[in-house]
Amino acid sequence: MTNKRIYLNAFDMNCVGHQSPGLWTHPDDQAHRYKDLEYWTDLAQILERGQFDALFLADVLGTYDVYQNSREGAVRQAAQVPVNDPLLVVPAMAQVTKHLGFGVTASVTYEHPYSFARRVSTLDHLTKGRVGWNIVTSYLESAARNLGLDTQIKHDERYTIAEEYVEVCYKLWEGSWEDDAVVRDTDRKVYTNPEKVHDIHHNGTYYTVPGAHLSEPSPQRTPVLFQAGSSSKGRAFAAKHAECVFISTPTVTVTKSYVDKLREETKRQGRDPEEIKVMSLFTPIVAETEESAQEKLAEYRSHASYEGGLVLLGGWTGIDFSEYDPDEELRFVENEAIHSAVETFTKIDPNKKWTVREVAEFVGIGGIGPVVAGTPVQVADAMEDWVEKTGVDGFNIAYAVTPGTFKDLADYVVPILQRRGRIRKNYEGATFRENLSGNKRLPDHHPASQIGKTVQEQGKQTV
């Protein structure tokens, strides 16, 4: 067994029910406090104490209304609705921590990159360089309809749009302002040297952005880049751009398949395959004894919502499972939802066939990822085993109840992994990127660096 470092993200969402539908009914769950800043600041401090790399905040811009062709199930079960904006809670958490990173989900489909780039630069300034961006293309039909489209954009075209979107952002973040543009010269009364601020002159298929970035360079310039797409298009996009990839996979076989394909594609794109940190969804249930851990899991399962599971599955896969017999085998259906979510249960692992009932019950706690119940040592062993067998670099930790799941991991499992040399004992850097990869900036070969360099070279020629 290697002594590979294990990275940890906490996986949450600014809502009541995230990956464990129905668990909001458990007396230990505090997810209903998502509206209170104290919930978020308390959680951030727990995570930093546990040496988590980041809090990864998911988001959706629509309701899950595929199941029974209605949003009623989602609303009734609090299946990711009501949901608030993930970006707005970050500054408060940054104020009470010094090192914890914050990965925020934002879609490239519904917001213009010019205004989005400023929002992210602002967050990176306020957090002193601790922001990451989970680049998503959105998959819910309800989001498309409510944001001005007749129907959702085709899956592959969404990634074509994403390519241009990140290009615009890279030009703004990396190229528009030179490192020494801001001089703050009080004697000459010059805050910024105008010759070192450049228009980006972007004229593309989807966006036209002629001018300069509104924000001066933030500590990281470009936020740490996350990506969660596991379809062939998603993998290609991640291999080109991502620093960290999040995958939701239920078995070792499926997980290793995704990791191997991503590493191969990353190498094909001319990057070091190990340059991308792959984080696997994982839900730990920790107790003093194995028996009490299993009892704890059984209690949690008694609160899980079968309907809520079908609601989430409907949104992720685009399939209305109310039309299926619960014991019918799940089949692949081509649509514009999350391709990998369907493939995970239907195509990738030839040794496992799933019925609708089995899938709904599986996602009842922790979503499309493994749930491990045991003593702190058993959970630590399981995490190490998963890393060794699949090749992932770490975990996105989902909760059964919050903040209890995170607190148990931080207090009881992390110290064991620290003693084994798997998790650091102290943060090494000041920014999210430094703690993740040891680098202050994106490497020179990354598309963002290359695009930024081109913008500055062209800008200098016109001065």
N, C-alpha and C positions, 0 to 999 in steps of 0.2 A: 504493500500500500504506500502511495506517495504521501508527502506532507503538504499537499497543495492547499493554499489559502482558500478559505470559504468566505464569500461575500454575502452580506445580508441586507435585504431591503424589507421594510414592512409594507404591506399592500393594503391600502385603505381607499376610501372614497367619501366624498363630502355628502353622505346620505345615511339613511337608517340601515338598510340591508344591502350588503355588498356581495360577497361570494357565498354567504351562508343564509339563504332565504328562510325566514321563520325564526331564526335564533334571536331576533330582537325581543321575542317573548320570554327569553330566559332571564331570571332575576339578576344574574351577574352581568348581563350585557348592558353597556352604557352607550350604545350607538345612537340612541335617541338624543344624546347630548351633542350631536354633530353641529348643532346651531350655536353652541357656546364656545367662545375662544378658549375657555379653560380646558375643555376636552382636548383640544388640539395642542395647547401648550403643555399640558400634563403628559400627553402621549409622546410628544417630541422629547421631553426630558427622560422618559422611560427608555426610549430608543437610543438616545445618546449614551445613557448609562450602560446600555447593553452593547455598545460599539457597533450599532447598525450603521451601514454605509448611508442609507437614505430612507426616507419615507416616500413611497411611490404612490401617487394619487391618481386613480383612474377617473374617468368621466364619460358621460354620455350626453347627447344633446336632444334626445327624444325618449319616448316611453317604449317599453317592450309590449307591443300590441299585436304580435303575430299569433300568440296563443288565443284560440277562440275568436280571432279577428277583432280583438278588443283590448283596451288598456286596463279593463276592470280588474283582472287578476293581478297585474303589476301594482296597481294602486292599493288593492285590498291587502296584498302581502308585503307591501313596501319593498318590492323587487327593484332596487335602484331608483326609486321615486318615492317621496320627494328627494330632489338632489340639488345641491348648491354648487357654485363655482369653486373649483379647486384652487385657483391661483390666489384668491383673496385671503386664505388662512395662512399662507406661507410667511409673510412678514412677521406675524405674531409669534410663530414657532421659531423663526430665526432669532428673534429678540431674546429668547430664553435658552438658546443653545449656542455653541461655538463651532461645532464641526459637522453636525448632521446635514446631509444633503437632502434636497427636495426635488423629486422627479414629478413634474406636472404634465398631465395629458392635455393636449390641445390639437384639434382637428385642422387639417390643411384645406378642408373642403368648404368651410363656411365663413372663414375670416380672412380678410386681406392681409398678405404678408407684411405690408408696410406698417400697419398699425400693430400687428402682432409682434413684430421685431422690437418695437419700442417697449411694449409691455414686458417682454422677456428681459431686455436690457435693464429696465427699471428694477425688476425682481433680482437680477444678478447684482446690481449695485446695492440694493437694500440688504441682501443676504451676504454681501462680501464674497460673492463667487460660489454660492452653494446651490445653484439651480440646474436642473436637468429638464429636458423636453422630451416627452414621449410622443413621437410623431405618429399620429393616426390619421386614417383617411375617412373614418366614420362608416357605419354599416347599417344603421337603422333607417328604414323607410320613413318612420314618423319624423325623424330629424330632417330628412330631405324635404318632406312636405311642408313642415313648419318654418323652414328657412328658404322658401322661395322656389323650390324645384317641384316639378310634377311627379318625379320619381327619383329613386336613388341612381346616381351615376354608376355606370358599369364598373365592376371591380377593377379590371386592369387599367381603365382610363383614370380611375382615382389615383393610381400610383404614377401615371404619367403626369397628372396635375401635381402630385407631391414632389416629383423631381424638379419641376420648375419652381414650386413654392420654396423649397429649401435653397435653390440657387439664388433666389431673390434675397432670402434671409442671410445667406452666406455673404453676398455682396454688401449688404447693409452692415452686418456685424463685423466682418473681417476686412472689408476693403474701403468702406466709405471714409473712415477716420483713421489717419495714421497714428501710431503709438504716441508720438510726441506732438500731436495736434493741439492739445490743451496745454497752454503755457502759464496761465494765471499771472501774467506780468502786470503788477500794480503800477509800476513806474510808467510804462507805456500805455497803460489802460487797455491791454489786449488780453482777453481771456483765452481765445482760441485763434490760432494762426489759420486764416482762411485758405491759404495755399495748401494746407494739409488736410482739408476736408473735400471729398470728391463726390460728384454725382455718379450714380451707378449705371445710368443709361441702359436700363433693362427694357427691352421691347420683345416680349415673347408671345407664345400662343395664347396664354391665359392671363398674363399680367403685363402691365406697362408701368414701370416705376423709373422715371427719369432722374429723380433728385437724390439727395443725400439722406443718410440716416439721421434721425432727430436726436439720438442719444450719443453722448461721448462713450468711448470704449469702456465696457464693464470689466471686472477682474478676469473673467473667463472669455470675454467677447462672445463666442458661441457657447451656449449652454451644453452640458453633457448630453449627448444624443442617445436617446432610447428608441427602440422600435420593437413592436410586438407582433408584426405580421409573420405568419409561418407558411403562407401559400408560396408558390414558386416566385410570384412577383414580389411578395413581401420579403422573402429571403434574399432576393437579388438586391432589393432596396436596402435592406439591413446590412448586407455584406459590403455595400458601397459606402454607406453613411454612418452606421451605428457604432457607438462605443459600448453599448450595453443592450442586450436583447432579452426580452422577457418571453418565456414560453409557458403555456398551460397544457400539460400533458399528463395522462393518468398512470402510465406504466413505464418501466425501464426501457422496454423495447421501443415504444413510441418516442420517448425522450431522446434516446441515443440516435434514432433515425433522424430526428430534427437537427440534433447537434452536429452529426456527421455531415449532413447536407449543407448546413450553414458554413461549417469550416471549409468544405470543398469550394463553395461559392465564394467565400471570402478570399481564398487563395487565388481563385480564378480572376478576381477583381484586382489582384496585385497587392493585397494586404496580407500581413501576417495573420494566419488563422487564429492565433491566440490573442490577437489584439482586441477582439470583442469579448466582453464578459457576458456569459450566458447564464441567466437567472431563471430557475425553475420554480413554478408555483408549488407551495408546500404548506400544509397545515399541521402543526404539532399540538397534541393533546398531552400535557405533562402532569404527572401526579407522583406521589411518593412511592407507590408500589404499582406493579403491572396490573393487578386486580383493580385497584382504585382508578387507574387510568382508563381501563376498559369500561368501568361503571360510569365514569365521567363522559366518555364517548357515547355510551348508550343513552345517558340522560340528554346529551346534546341532540342526538338523533330523534329523540321523542319531541323535541321542539322544532325540528326541521319541517319545512313546508313542501309537500309533494307538488302542490299547485305552483308554488313559487319556483321550484326547480324547473318545471315545464315552461313557465313564463320566461325564465332566463335562457333556457335552451332554445326556445322559439326565437328570441331576439338574436342569439349568437349564430344560429344555423339558418334562420329564415324559414323554418319548417313549423307548421301548426300541428303540434303533437296531440291535440284533442281529436284529430281525425284518425289517429292510429289506435289499434288495440294495444294496451299497455304491455302485453307480452309478445308483441310483434317485433321482429328483428329490425333494427335501425338500418336504413339504406341511404347511400349517398344521393343527394339531390343538388344539381347545379343551380345556383342562384347568386344574388349579389350580396349575400351576408358574409360572414367570416368563413372562408373556404376551409381553413385548417380545422375549425371547430367541428365541421361535419366529417372531414377526413379522419380526424383523431379516433372517432368511434366506428368508422365504417370501412376504412381502406388500409390504414398503415400497418396495423398489427394483425397478421393473418391467423394468429393463435387465439384471438379473442373476438367473440361475437357478442354484441350488446343488444338487449331489448330496450324498448322505450322506458319501461319501469326501472330497469337497472341503471340506466343513465340518469334518470331523474333523481333516484335515490343517491347515486354516486355524487352528484353535484350539490346535494342538499347541505353538505358541509365542505367549504373550501373550494367550490367550483371544480374546474376540470384539472385537478391536481391530487396527488396522494395525501391521505390523512394518516398520520402515524400517532398512535396512542401508546404511551409507555412511561417508564421512569426517565429521569433526566439522562442517565447513561444510555438507556435504550434509544431515546430520541437522538442523542448525539451520534450513536453508532449508526442509526438509520440515515442520518444526514451525510455522514462520511461515506457510507456504502453507496448512496445515491450519486454522490459526486464521482466516486471511483468507477461505477458501472456505466454512467451515462456521459461523462465528460463535461458536465455543466460546471460553472465556476461558483455558483452560489444559489441563493434562494430568494424568491419573493414570498414572504411569510404572510399567508392569509390567516384571518382570525375566525375562530368559532364564536367566541365572545370577546368584546373589546372593552377595556384594554387588557383583560386578563390573559388572553393567549400570548400577547406580546410580552407582558410582564413575566409570565412563567418562563418563556424562552430566555429573556434577558437575565433573570435572576438565577435560574437553575441549569440551563443547558449551555449558555454561552461560556460560563466559567470552565466547564469541562472541556469545551472545544478550545478555549484559550490555553489550558494546561497541555493540551495535545498539540499546540502550535498551529491550529487551524484558523483561529480568529485572532487578530491583533489585540494587544492590551491597551494601546493608545493610538489615537489618530496621528497620522504622519504629516499631513499637509494642512494648508489653510483653506483650500477650495475643494469643491466636490471632485473636480477632475484630478487634483493632486492626490486625494485620498483613494480614488478609484484606480488610477493608472500611474501616478507619480509624475505626470506631466502638467505643466502650467497651461499649455496651449495644445490645440490639436496638432498632430504631427504634420510636417511639411508636405507629405504625400497625400494627406486627406483632401477630398474635393473642396472643402471649405477654405483651407489654406491656399490651395491653388487658385481658386476663384478670387479670393481676397487679394492675392498678389497681383493678379491680372488687372483688377479694378484700380489698384494704386499705381501700377505702372502706366496705365492709360491716363489716369488723372494727372500724373506728373508731366506727361507729354503735352497736356493742354494748358498747363499753368503758364 
